[in-house]
Amino acid sequence: MGDRLPRVRVAAVQAAPVFLDREATVEKACRLIQEAGRAGAQVVAFPEGFVPGHPLWYHFHPATGERSREYAARLFANAVTVPGPETEALGQACKRVGAWAVVGVCEKQRGTTGTLYNSLVFLSPRGRVEHVHRKLTPTVGERLVHAPGRPVGLRVLDTEVGRLSGLICGENSNPLAVFVLLSQHTMIHVASWPNLPGRGMLPRSERALLAGRAFAFTAKAFVVNACGTVDDRMREMLAYTDEDCAFLACPELAGGSSVVGPSGEVVAGPLGPEEAVLYAEVDLERCVYERTVHDFAGHYNRPDVFELRVRSRPPQMLRWVEEGRTADGPEAAPAVWDAGHIEQVTERSRT
């Protein structure tokens, strides 16, 4: 009979967070994971920055304005540490229904008072955080609150439901990032998208579908596009002018979650702007079928011509150098300072 890959039921959660309220949004996410799991979903995908919300205010408020500064501080206060109580709750929801969840979060770096990342957290049916991907390059207003991610997140997980990966928003169109994942033979890829695009951009559904079909066709994988949407709380908090109110109320801009197959075909969706969970059953044998024609990680490429190198070690801003010892990062600071050294430095600073 030979080897055969499984059929997998996937779910794209399309919902708005309880904007800038971490605890309430985690509670909502847990409900949605359990709802999807009880409906048979084995992989549940969430939008970008779902917990506690995405920094959308930069579309409407000046970057240095009072409202933007206030919301940025609230974002930090409600951000998620990984692992932490929030990921523990999300993991337990996964364990109760035996499902994987890929959840977009604003991640707070433990021990800091200002560093945030735009992250995807991969939680297993065992209730554990198995992987975290931090968006490599924050986009537009995100750069005011999010630090760049690290290449260690460009990893495909080998799971009981197939090889699983994820990228965030514009990363899904980054040819090099796409190649890193397809070279690890991803089969189910979560493309996580925010609530709405900026002014003058294509509607969210069109952008997600365009990028999702391109990724799926290139990687010969299934893509689960999980898009956010906007609710009344967000409209009230974000709008600054009447024009903003009209923009936020435009039904064509938000939503658009979909599932795309390995030949670029639309398997399910796209949804409209409403809150919903989109389901699809995907047959991973389709990945094999399509890769017999184009396998860019194998027979349909030329490693003697092309080579991509990924720098796995991140650069360091802080490096401690002592005799016979070099260490990176603030945690590597010497436990005890030499008083004589301090006096020498002080004397030099006076002169």
Secondary structure in CASP SS format (residue, H / E / C, confidence):
PFRMAT SS
TARGET T0000
AUTHOR 0000-0000-0000
METHOD secondary structure of the structure
MODEL  1
M C 1.00
G C 1.00
D C 1.00
R C 1.00
L C 1.00
P C 1.00
R E 1.00
V E 1.00
R E 1.00
V E 1.00
A E 1.00
A E 1.00
V E 1.00
Q E 1.00
A C 1.00
A C 1.00
P C 1.00
V C 1.00
F C 1.00
L C 1.00
D C 1.00
R H 1.00
E H 1.00
A H 1.00
T H 1.00
V H 1.00
E H 1.00
K H 1.00
A H 1.00
C H 1.00
R H 1.00
L H 1.00
I H 1.00
Q H 1.00
E H 1.00
A H 1.00
G H 1.00
R H 1.00
A C 1.00
G C 1.00
A C 1.00
Q C 1.00
V E 1.00
V E 1.00
A E 1.00
F C 1.00
P C 1.00
E C 1.00
G C 1.00
F C 1.00
V E 1.00
P C 1.00
G C 1.00
H C 1.00
P C 1.00
L H 1.00
W H 1.00
Y H 1.00
H H 1.00
F C 1.00
H C 1.00
P C 1.00
A C 1.00
T C 1.00
G C 1.00
E H 1.00
R H 1.00
S H 1.00
R H 1.00
E H 1.00
Y H 1.00
A H 1.00
A H 1.00
R H 1.00
L H 1.00
F H 1.00
A H 1.00
N C 1.00
A C 1.00
V E 1.00
T C 1.00
V C 1.00
P C 1.00
G C 1.00
P H 1.00
E H 1.00
T H 1.00
E H 1.00
A H 1.00
L H 1.00
G H 1.00
Q H 1.00
A H 1.00
C H 1.00
K H 1.00
R H 1.00
V H 1.00
G C 1.00
A C 1.00
W E 1.00
A E 1.00
V E 1.00
V E 1.00
G E 1.00
V E 1.00
C E 1.00
E E 1.00
K E 1.00
Q C 1.00
R C 1.00
G C 1.00
T C 1.00
T C 1.00
G C 1.00
T C 1.00
L E 1.00
Y E 1.00
N E 1.00
S E 1.00
L E 1.00
V E 1.00
F E 1.00
L E 1.00
S C 1.00
P C 1.00
R C 1.00
G C 1.00
R C 1.00
V E 1.00
E E 1.00
H E 1.00
V E 1.00
H E 1.00
R E 1.00
K C 1.00
L C 1.00
T C 1.00
P C 1.00
T C 1.00
V H 1.00
G H 1.00
E H 1.00
R H 1.00
L H 1.00
V C 1.00
H E 1.00
A C 1.00
P C 1.00
G C 1.00
R C 1.00
P H 1.00
V H 1.00
G H 1.00
L C 1.00
R C 1.00
V C 1.00
L E 1.00
D E 1.00
T E 1.00
E C 1.00
V C 1.00
G E 1.00
R E 1.00
L E 1.00
S E 1.00
G E 1.00
L E 1.00
I E 1.00
C H 1.00
G H 1.00
E H 1.00
N H 1.00
S H 1.00
N C 1.00
P H 1.00
L H 1.00
A H 1.00
V H 1.00
F H 1.00
V H 1.00
L H 1.00
L H 1.00
S C 1.00
Q C 1.00
H C 1.00
T C 1.00
M C 1.00
I E 1.00
H E 1.00
V E 1.00
A E 1.00
S E 1.00
W C 1.00
P C 1.00
N C 1.00
L C 1.00
P C 1.00
G C 1.00
R C 1.00
G C 1.00
M C 1.00
L C 1.00
P C 1.00
R H 1.00
S H 1.00
E H 1.00
R H 1.00
A H 1.00
L H 1.00
L H 1.00
A H 1.00
G H 1.00
R H 1.00
A H 1.00
F H 1.00
A H 1.00
F H 1.00
T H 1.00
A H 1.00
K C 1.00
A C 1.00
F E 1.00
V E 1.00
V E 1.00
N E 1.00
A E 1.00
C C 1.00
G C 1.00
T C 1.00
V C 1.00
D C 1.00
D H 1.00
R H 1.00
M H 1.00
R H 1.00
E H 1.00
M H 1.00
L H 1.00
A C 1.00
Y C 1.00
T C 1.00
D H 1.00
E H 1.00
D H 1.00
C H 1.00
A H 1.00
F H 1.00
L H 1.00
A H 1.00
C C 1.00
P C 1.00
E C 1.00
L C 1.00
A C 1.00
G C 1.00
G C 1.00
S C 1.00
S E 1.00
V E 1.00
V E 1.00
G C 1.00
P C 1.00
S C 1.00
G C 1.00
E C 1.00
V E 1.00
V E 1.00
A E 1.00
G C 1.00
P C 1.00
L C 1.00
G C 1.00
P C 1.00
E C 1.00
E C 1.00
A E 1.00
V E 1.00
L E 1.00
Y E 1.00
A E 1.00
E E 1.00
V E 1.00
D E 1.00
L C 1.00
E H 1.00
R H 1.00
C H 1.00
V H 1.00
Y H 1.00
E H 1.00
R H 1.00
T C 1.00
V C 1.00
H C 1.00
D C 1.00
F C 1.00
A C 1.00
G C 1.00
H C 1.00
Y C 1.00
N C 1.00
R C 1.00
P C 1.00
D C 1.00
V C 1.00
F C 1.00
E C 1.00
L C 1.00
R C 1.00
V C 1.00
R C 1.00
S C 1.00
R C 1.00
P C 1.00
P C 1.00
Q C 1.00
M C 1.00
L C 1.00
R E 1.00
W E 1.00
V E 1.00
E E 1.00
E C 1.00
G C 1.00
R E 1.00
T E 1.00
A E 1.00
D E 1.00
G C 1.00
P H 1.00
E H 1.00
A H 1.00
A C 1.00
P C 1.00
A C 1.00
V C 1.00
W C 1.00
D C 1.00
A H 1.00
G H 1.00
H H 1.00
I H 1.00
E H 1.00
Q H 1.00
V H 1.00
T H 1.00
E H 1.00
R H 1.00
S H 1.00
R H 1.00
T C 1.00
END
